[in-house]
């Protein structure tokens, strides 16, 4: 098993965890403040980001910023 490393591409990810299903949710590359560059996302990822953001409090917990760890 390799050591954990911080992903050098982005460094952080914005995580939207499901309120109902443990382990489910979305994550998107962001900066340390949680800002996501929508222009860098694919069309599908952009739609997923907007979907998750719109359903905070109903389907997803408030987003959290975390280090983007690569195993």
C-alpha positions in Angstrom: 0.0 0.0 0.0 1.5 3.4 -1.0 1.7 6.5 1.1 -1.1 9.1 0.8 -0.2 12.2 -1.3 -1.9 15.5 -1.9 -3.0 15.7 -5.6 -0.8 18.4 -7.1 -3.3 19.3 -9.8 -5.9 20.9 -7.5 -5.0 20.3 -3.9 -8.6 20.6 -2.6 -12.0 19.2 -3.4 -15.5 20.4 -2.5 -17.6 17.5 -1.2 -21.4 17.2 -1.1 -22.3 14.1 1.1 -25.7 12.5 0.8 -28.0 13.0 3.8 -29.6 9.6 3.3 -27.1 7.1 1.8 -23.7 6.8 3.6 -20.8 7.0 1.2 -22.7 8.6 -1.6 -22.3 12.2 -2.9 -20.3 14.3 -5.2 -16.9 15.9 -5.1 -15.4 18.6 -7.3 -11.9 20.2 -7.6 -11.7 23.6 -5.9 -9.4 26.0 -4.2 -8.8 26.3 -0.5 -11.9 28.6 -0.1 -14.1 26.1 -1.8 -14.5 28.0 -5.1 -15.1 25.6 -8.1 -13.9 26.8 -11.5 -17.0 25.9 -13.6 -15.1 26.4 -16.9 -12.7 23.6 -16.0 -15.5 21.1 -15.4 -17.0 18.8 -18.1 -20.6 19.4 -19.0 -21.7 16.4 -16.9 -19.6 17.5 -13.9 -21.0 21.0 -14.2 -24.6 19.7 -14.2 -23.8 17.5 -11.2 -22.3 20.4 -9.3 -25.3 22.6 -10.0 -27.6 19.8 -9.0 -25.8 19.1 -5.7 -25.6 22.8 -4.9 -29.4 23.2 -5.5 -30.3 20.3 -3.2 -28.2 21.2 -0.2 -30.4 20.7 2.8 -32.8 18.4 1.0 -30.6 15.6 -0.5 -27.0 16.7 0.4 -25.3 18.1 3.5 -23.6 21.5 3.3 -20.5 21.1 1.2 -17.1 20.8 2.9 -13.6 21.5 1.6 -11.1 18.7 2.0 -7.6 18.0 0.8 -7.7 16.0 -2.4 -5.8 12.8 -1.3 -4.4 10.3 -3.8 -3.6 6.8 -2.6 
